[in-house]
Amino acid sequence: MTIVGFHASHEQLDPRTLLRAVQRAEQAGFDAAMCSDHFAPWSERQGHSGFAWSWLGAALATTSFSLGVVTAPGQRYHPAIAAQAVGTLAQMFPDRFWAALGSGEAINEHITGDEWPTKEEREARLEETLDVMRRLLYGEKVTHHGRITVDRARLWTRPESPPPLLGAAVGPETAAWAAGWADGLITVAQAPETLREVVQAYRASGGRGPVSVQVHLSWAENEDEALLIAHDQWRHALVGPPQTWELDDPRDFDRLTVDATPGAIRDSVLVSADLPWHLERLAELVEVGFDRVYLHHVGTSQDAFIDAFGEHVLPQLREVGA
């Protein structure tokens, strides 16, 4: 049975409001949740970026389902600190927390003042980071000298079982690379044929664990409102790789999308006032082979979306491919 989760976007809502939203999502029938880990929003119109790790402690303490985070250790977070954060949450909330590791975006990582590496260099750094984190989570005392430096680190508080560390990937090549180390995969919704290639690349390369997809969608009582919400809050998505990884200021995303028409956002966000239409599109993603689907309504008002999808979409979606 497909797990249907709620995505909490720190870029769009303040942490207190987002905490109430994730609690409401569980009450409405969502099976799980996940969140972003940003230092800056994608757009000045979004206007928020709370510290994900503080929020995760509160969210896990006030819900009972699983929560995860997509994060990029290696530059903004030293890997020993990232491992300590992961280990602490996993010790407090056994079998309920996971972290997906990616190579990051300059919009969040430039704050350290360090040079922003090429994607190849970032992935090599991530491999070292992952190795250090895994060794720490398994109880080793770690010293490492390479792209990152670790001096005699040890986690004095650890979970009984290390939590899953997933790979975050957008394309097939990165998915195949992640298969060599990840406990699962998470990607973002794209055309079904592209997603099928991502899943196949991960599995064909020996990838284990669940495969998950985060879906950006916009729903409202009428079509025009749903489209305006998506255009206002999520049109930065029209800026694709590699610019997505390289731009380091929300104003850059705003500048590049200032002339984007509302209709253009339909390529990046599922937009409709029709709940059965959303169900059909989400079912197509489940049929690609995803075990978990995390829904992100890109609006800043979450209650109506949570209630409507909890009642009219989630029950049927869980049964797809069951």
Summary of the structure (lengths in Angstrom):
residues: 322
radius of gyration: 18.8
end to end distance: 4.7
largest distance: 58.1
contacts: 1116
relative contact order: 0.15
helix: 46%
strand: 17%
